[in-house]
Amino acid sequence: MIEDTKKPLNGSLATEVQETNKNIISSDYIIKSHELIEQGFKVYLLAQGTNSPYKGSQGHLDATNDVYKLINMFTTYGADSNIAITLRDSKLVVLDIDRHTPDKNGLQTLKQLGITPNFDNEVFETTPRNGIHVFYRVPDDLDVSSLKRNIGAGLELVTDKITVAPSVKGGVAYKHFCKSFNEASMMPDWLIKLASNVATTGDKQKKRVPKYSIQERWQMVLDGFREGERNNQAVSLAGYLLRIDVDPNIALSIVQKVNSESAIPLPDREIEAIFNSAYKREVKRARIGGR
């Protein structure tokens, strides 16, 4: 019987393997990708310094939460490959705010719509072209497939896939701020509305929340909010109570009680956010003389 023996690596090849292993271990990209997998996200790789998949790869279809498969991808394509995550099934969406030119400035668009969000405490990343990616959690009863992607000049709601820090593009890095993606805030009501009904002509926005009758609203008080309509009904009831001059503290207590007696209550934090949004809207409506 002849015993097979493995030939030792020649000097140059051995050095190359050692260098590859060193790069893999020290790469910020692979360290971050492992953190993302630990948080429950599926990761895939993009060509170094770009937002394009590697030739021969399947892009987001290669996304995996298997560390060993990801290591193989880095070994194949390089330890400094850009990284991206899939948003589908992640319960995350991303508000992509461009600030490329004066006529395509998402922050200016929000201001013109009367929306002045504060992103300081949100989970967000800055992009190589001075844009902002704000990450939000999706409410349980919201179908993101029904939302619009293009929601205004310089504004996109991304629901499929997104490049994340520490990737680079054109030599400039994406930068991550605040908490991990899993700690992202709930998607605010103004963003849901904006993405649900994008005006086709002019600047007028249609209402997303269905108009419930007075009888239907009081039926909510008796029966609780219905699954699949919880957000809409909470917004509608809060707005109605405020419009009939119920004290805001009492109105909030009513909405909280109705929610608590619902078959599947919304989180307390989300109810408070919904009510605060409705309150701000009603105050603004009163200022301009509308009811």
WODA-V240075 format. One record per pair of residues at least 24 apart in sequence whose C-alpha atoms are under 7 Angstrom apart, sorted by the first residue. I is the first residue (numbers start at 1). J is the second residue. Records with the same first field share a line. If there is no record, write none. Layout:
I = J, J
This chain:
23 = 79
24 = 79
27 = 79, 80
29 = 79, 80, 81, 83, 166
30 = 79
34 = 67
37 = 65
39 = 182
41 = 65, 85, 90
42 = 85, 86
43 = 83, 84, 85, 86
44 = 83, 84, 85
45 = 81, 82, 83, 84
46 = 81, 82, 83
47 = 81, 82
48 = 80, 81, 82
49 = 82, 168, 169, 170, 171
50 = 168, 169
51 = 163
60 = 86
82 = 167, 168
83 = 163, 164, 167
84 = 162, 163, 164
85 = 161, 162, 163
86 = 160, 161, 162
87 = 159, 160, 161
88 = 159, 160
91 = 137, 138
92 = 135, 136, 137, 138
93 = 135, 136, 137, 138, 157, 158, 159
94 = 133, 134, 135, 136, 157, 158, 159
95 = 133, 134, 135, 156, 157, 158
96 = 132, 133, 134, 155, 156, 157, 158
97 = 131, 132, 133, 154, 155, 156
98 = 131, 132, 154, 155
99 = 130, 131, 154
100 = 129
104 = 153, 154
105 = 153, 154
106 = 153, 154, 155
109 = 152, 153
121 = 178
122 = 178, 184, 185
123 = 177, 178, 179, 180, 181, 184
124 = 176, 177, 178
125 = 174, 175, 176, 177
126 = 174, 175, 176
127 = 173, 174, 175
128 = 169, 172, 173, 174
135 = 181, 184
136 = 184, 185, 186, 187
137 = 184, 185, 186, 187
138 = 186, 187
139 = 186, 187
141 = 228
147 = 195, 196
148 = 195, 196
151 = 194, 195, 198
186 = 270
189 = 274, 277
209 = 236
221 = 258
223 = 262
224 = 258, 259, 261, 262
225 = 258, 259, 262
227 = 264
235 = 274, 275, 278
238 = 275, 278
239 = 278, 282
243 = 291
